[in-house]
Amino acid sequence: MSLHISRESTFADADLPFSVLRRDPQVPYPLHGHDFTELVIIYGGKGEHYTAEGSYEVGAGDVFIVTPGLIHGYRKLNNLRLVNLLYDQNRLGFNDTRLRSVAGYHALLKLEPLYRQQHNFSSRLRLEQEQMQQALALALMIENEAKGKEAGYVFMATAYFMQLLGFVSRCYGNYSDKNARPLLQIAEAISHIEENFTDKITLDELAALAHMSQNSFLRAFSKIFNTSPIAYQLDLRINHGRNLLLTTDYNISEIAVRCGFSDSNYFTRQFRKVTGLSPKAFREQGSEGRP
């Protein structure tokens, strides 16, 4: 039976939905699981990271994600040194919408963990020495802010956390390893949807960006998001509509156009289908909670 690590024991500070755990060195650790995400940066030594599905040799420079629910552990260690950035995606106090336009974000956080067994870990990110030092410096600043608790520490720690997540996402986006290329091609198609969700996007252009046939791309996309590209784009449009309804005075027709709908009635029907409310009712309900 595997161990379970709780949120309570991990996030001691209720104001921070993330924490830094440094292992220098990492000791052999049995199979365990948790319901938060773990960004692992290995900066020295080597060892074996193993799961119920397989095992992978890891070493200095390797960066990878441990997704919630994955049962994993470490063994056969030789002075393995690492930093774990642990975070609760549901409690993050910032919007990562803009970061999702970076192809490396999808490749690192979603695609590599999903294809890890199939690719035998060959698609993982490996940082150069200078990149690794920069990532470690950001992790140290998060750690120092969390420990020092000076005035404004939540803001500062969050800012450094965002920088680190953005930095490693960019690193993956610029990664030249041939094994990572297929994942980046799929990620570029996903980023294209994120960047252009208000425009008409065809399956043809998405498949071309991913260098796949339409059927292969549809299967891959469904495997990642458990939905179709059309439904994914619609969800982005509706979320944008939510935001505009709560933060602007645009009328419904203007918001429909800004969300990519040429017909405000169609926007209203789709909005109600997703949220259970009409745009007008949603705005009125949201305004009640605003000063």
N, C-alpha and C positions, 0 to 999 in steps of 0.2 A: 504494500500500500504506500502511495506517495504522500509526502508532506503537503500541507496547504499553508501558504503564507498569507495572512490576513492584511487588509488595508490598514486596520488599526495599528498593527505592529510596524507598519512600513511608513505611514505618513503621520509622524508624531505631531507635526505642526498642522493644526486644522485649517490654517489660512493658506497653506501651500499644498497643491495637489501633485507635487513631485518632490523627490528627494534624491540625493547623490549618495551612493554606497560604494566605497573604495575597498578593493580587495588586493592587498599587497603583502604577501601573495594570496591568491585564491587557494583555499584548501579543498580537497575532494568534497563534493556536495552531492547527496543522494537525489534521486528523482523527486521533484517538487513542482507545485503549480501555484498560480496566483491569478487574481482577476484584475490585474493592472498590466500596463505595458512596460517593457524593459528595453532600453537602448543600451547595448553593450559595446564598450570601446576597450579593446585589448591593447595594452601598450608595452607588454614585455612577456618573455617566456613563451611557452606553448603548452597545449594540453588537448583534451578531447571534450567537446560539448556533445552530450548525447540526449536523445529523446526515445520515446517508445518506438518510433519509426526507424531510427538509425543514429549513427554517430558521425561527427565531423571534427577533423583536426583544426584547431584554431591557433593563431599566433599573432605577434605584434602587428598592429595596423588594422586588424580585422574589426569591422563594425557591423553589427547585425541587430535585428529586432527579435525579441521574444514576445509573442502575442499573448493576450489573456487566455488562460485555459490550457496553454501548452505545458505538458509535463516534461521537464528537462533537468539536467544535472551536469556536473563536471567530474572528470576522472582522468587518470594517467597524466598527472600534471608535472610540469618541469618549470618551476618558478613562474607560473602563470600570474600575471598582474593585470588587473582590469578595473574599469570604472563602470558602474551600473547607474544609468539615469532612469529612475523608476517614476512613472507618471500615470495618473488616472485620466484617460482621454475625456471622460464624461464630466470631469470637474475643472478642466482647464479654463482659466478665466480670460481667454483671448480667442479670437476667431482666426482659424488657420486657412480661411478661404483663399487669400492671396497666395499663400504658400502652396496650395494645391495646383497652382498654375505651373509649378516647377516639376518637370518630369521625374527628376530624381526623388521627389517626395513620395510619389506613388510607387516607384521602383523599390525604394528602400523599405517603406513602411507597409506596403500591401503586397507587392508582387514577389519580392525575394522570399519572404516567409512562406508564401503559398506554393512557390515552385522549388523550395529548398531541397526537398527529397528528390524530386525529379531531376534537378540539376546537380545533385550531390554537392551542394554548398558552393559550387564554382561561380555562382552569380553574386556572391556576397561582395560588399564593398571592402577594399583594402586601401587605407590611407597611406600616403607618403609621409616621411618623417616630419616634414614641416606642417603638413595638414594635421597630423596626429597631435603635435605640440599645441596647435591652435585650438583643437577640440578639447584637449585636456585643460588648457588655460580657462576656457569658458566654463567647463565643469567645475573647476576650482573656484571660480567667482560665484557660481550658484551655491556651492558648498559653503563658502565664507559668508555669503549673505544670510543663508538659512541659519547658520550657527550664531552669527553676530547679532542678528535681530535689531539692527539700528533702525531709526525712523526711515520708513520707505523701503524696508527690506523686501516686502512682498513684490512691490513694483520692480525693484532692481533684479531680484532673483528671476522673476518672470521674463524680464527683458533679456537676461543672459540665456535663459532656457530657450526663448524664441530664436535667439542668435545661433545657438548650438544646433537646434533642429533645422534651421534654415541652412546652416553651414554644411552639415553632413548631407542634406538633401542636394545641395549644389554640387558637392563632391561626387555624389553618385551620378548626377546629371552630366558631369564632365568626365566620368570614368571611361577610360579607353579600352578596358579589358573586353576581349571579344565575347566572353561568356556572359557578360552583362548586357550586351547589345540587344538581344531579343526582348528582354524585359524593358529596356529603355524605349524601344520602338512602340511597345504596347502603351507604356507610360506617356509617350508623346501624344498618342491618340487621346488618352484620357485628359491630359492637360489641354488639348485643343478644345475639348468639350467645355472644360472649366473656363477657358479664356473667351470662348465665343458662344456661350449658351443662348444668347439672345438672337443669334443668327440661325439661318437654316443650315443644318449640318446633315450631310448624307452618309449613309453607311459606306458608300463607295470611297469617300475621302478618308474616313476613319480607318478603313481596312488598308488603304494605300499608305497612310502614315505608320501603321503598325507592320507593314510589309507582310500582310497575311491575306488570305482569301476572306471574303465576307463571312462565310460559314465558320471558318476557324476563329476569326475575330469575335463573332457573336458568342461562340462557345467560351472563349477565353474571358470575355467581358462578363458573361453570366457567372463564370466560376469565381471571379473576383468580387463582384458586387451583388450577385444573386438577383439581377434585374437586367433589362435591356438598355442599350445606349439611349434609345428614345425616352424611356421612362426616367433614366438618370438625368437627361437634359431637362425634362419636364419638372423634375423635382428641384433642380437648380433654379429654374424660372419661378416656380412657386415660392421658394425660399427668398428669392430676390424681391418678389412681390410683397411677402410678409414684411421684409425690412423697410421697403418704401412706404407701405401703409402706416407703419409705426413711426417713421422718422421724417416724413415729408408731408406736404399739403397737396401733392398732386392729386387730381381727381382719378377716378377708376380707369377712365379711358387712357389718360396719360400713362398711368402705371402699366396698363396692359401693353402698350406700345414699348415702354422701356424694358419690359420683361420678354419681348419678342413675340407678342401676340398681336395680330392685325385686327382681331375682332374682340372687343371688350366682353361680349356675351360669352364667347368661348373661354376667355380667361376666367370669368366668373364661375362658369360650370366646372372647369378644371380645379380652380381654387377651392370650391366647395367640396369637390370629390376628395381632395387631399386633406383639407383641414376640418371639414364638417361645418364650415361657416362661409357665408358670403364675404367678399372683401369688405363691404360696408360694415357688417356685423363684427368682423375681425378687428377693424380699425376702432370701432366704438368700444369694444371690449378691452382692447389694448390701451386705449386712452384713459380708461378708468384707473389704471395703475401707474400712470405717469404724472409727475408734478406739473 
